[in-house]
Amino acid sequence: MLSHSVPAALLLLSLAPSNTLAALLQSADDAASQLSSTSYDYIIVGGGTAGSVLANRLTEDSNTKVLLIEAGSSEYNATNIQVPWFAPALTSSTFDWNYTTTPQKALDNRSVGYARGKVLGGSSSINYMIYTRGAQDDWNRYAELTGDDGWQWNNILSYAKKLENFTNDPHVDAADSKYVPSAHGTSGPVGVTLPQVELPIDDIVLNAQKELSSEFKFNQDLNNGDMIGVSWTPFAIQEGARSNAARNYLEPILSRSNLDILVNTQVVKVTKTGTDGNTPVITGVQYASGPKGKVYSLTANKEVILSAGAIGTPQILLLSGIGPAAQAKQLGIESIVDLPDVGQNMQDHPLLTTNFQVSSNDTLDNITLNTTFQAEQLDLWVKERTGDFTLGACNQWAWQRLPEDDAIFQKVQDPSAGSTSPHYQLIWSDLYIAFSGGAFPQGHFLTLISNLYTPMSRGSLTLNSTDPFTYPIINPGLLSDEQGFDIYTMREALKAGRRFLNATAWKDWIVAEYGDSAKATSDDDIDAYIRKNALVVNHVSGTVAMGKQGESKGALNPDLSVKGVKGLRVVDASAFPVIPASHTMAPVYILAERAADFIKNPSAASNSSSGSDNTAVATVPLGLLSGAAALLAALASLLF
């Protein structure tokens, strides 16, 4: 599922090996002797966005011993991961779990591919690097739903700043007018920047915004609490390369003797190791290197922390008998605790692409159409970490709300968290994008991407088998809400995107809408086009959601501990009770930073914030990435 064309010759670069990391355990079998003789305080399952944060923060105490187990490889420095422009090549690659949903009734019974990262850094290593914290209303709603004021915007903001190294590349023109510097941190581990390459459509977008300012206001910084309006797009990119969780949080601490990292190994279940009164204690894990591999067991002294993602985490819990007791009984699994919400409440953001022919030949389509230009851009990236290969999906976008008096709100209560939280997103990309695949047409294009960010639809994850290596049944229930809010808002988002592109600022640029969407003019036609073509942004969330302490709703307590047991915690996107109305990488970083604090200091979980410590994680310069530049240059000379 490619968003833009990555030339076949360039895809060969994904074979470039990264340097082997010292003291990294490459399989369960190879590590068996060492692990069995080592005592770990914490075992973290999943070396992705959240797991990497936790491994770093918990080992800041040299007396705390941590084991991090990752199902994927350690190749987080593979070339296709490093180069921002190569992000589309990572979907369906060896770095992707390659999940698939059940046929979605509201999408004309189509199944949808689910890209989730299977490599150190997790989905931060394969996503599109978009960096959005979420709206203040979203975070305030989490505080309300959990009864923990520590999740309020004013309290999590210190964590957001703590993790950031928002330092713009010198090539970013007039950067201070494109974001609010005082709203960001500059000494944290996660590199964040604005696009370093200006595109011809940038000024057109700004002019169109001014022309239509009554509907599309300008927002200098969507990460400052209020997301609404047209703004510049921040990315987790540093010095022209992807800034992922493995490079940000793990690479700088590989010398710590109190951290072990085991890769190519899948945790198959968590296990009961005792009781505290009548409460099961869950501090054991079972793991193997593959479906035919030997199953090993370990026990943590303090906690097991599941950070396997919103698909992997509920699957492990269900396999372990922690979830709906009726489901466990059907599969012959012994129920340890009956938690009906495990695997339920699945949410994601539906996505739609619409293409427009343009009159200009100065678009990013030239990377696909012109092999000489491809070679020039690759050379720029290899030698200087500059040029078009440093770009993400768009330079600008809009986050919008339906009008307060919209007719749909006579039927349904507004599902958004509040006025700072968007209903939908519009992206303008300077090239032809087709997430559903197919041949790329000759010519030059602009693509409108319209996404729903406050879905009312809910889905579920259930076990397909007791075999942990058999994928679970993934049914996000896309566009299935009975009230019809989701399909209505997707329709209104497309209409809003068309209105924006109909501004006079675009009259000399846009020729006409291209393809099947051009025929979709009535509401029924638009709905049919959406159902035939919509996919997801790959932000699956909510499957092991937080709730209030002492209440049955929710699978987790506000401190992310699993209800009904001791010694077990969940720290990943499955914990969000409502999916953030934003891209989910930054909210997961924030979630994990706070979780690390109250794992180390349990009192920090009680209605307060402990994120004021601005101690930075050591960062590694990205100018030269472990010899990868030389290897890229050698390959490039052969390929071009």
Beta strands, then each sheet from edge to edge (+ up, - down):
strand 1: 24-25
strand 2: 40-45
strand 3: 66-69
strand 4: 99-100
strand 5: 113-114
strand 6: 164-166
strand 7: 190-192
strand 8: 229-232
strand 9: 237-238
strand 10: 241-242
strand 11: 259-262
strand 12: 266-276
strand 13: 279-288
strand 14: 296-306
strand 15: 322-323
strand 16: 337-338
strand 17: 350-358
strand 18: 396-400
strand 19: 424-429
strand 20: 445-452
strand 21: 460-462
strand 22: 473-475
strand 23: 510-514
strand 24: 535-536
strand 25: 568-570
sheet 1: 1+ 11+ 3+ 2+ 14+ 13- 12+
sheet 2: 1+ 11+ 3+ 2+ 14+ 25+
sheet 3: 4+ 5-
sheet 4: 6+ 7+
sheet 5: 8+ 18- 19+ 20- 17+ 23-
sheet 6: 8+ 18- 19+ 20- 17+ 24-
sheet 7: 9+ 10-
sheet 8: 15+ 16+
sheet 9: 21+ 22-
end
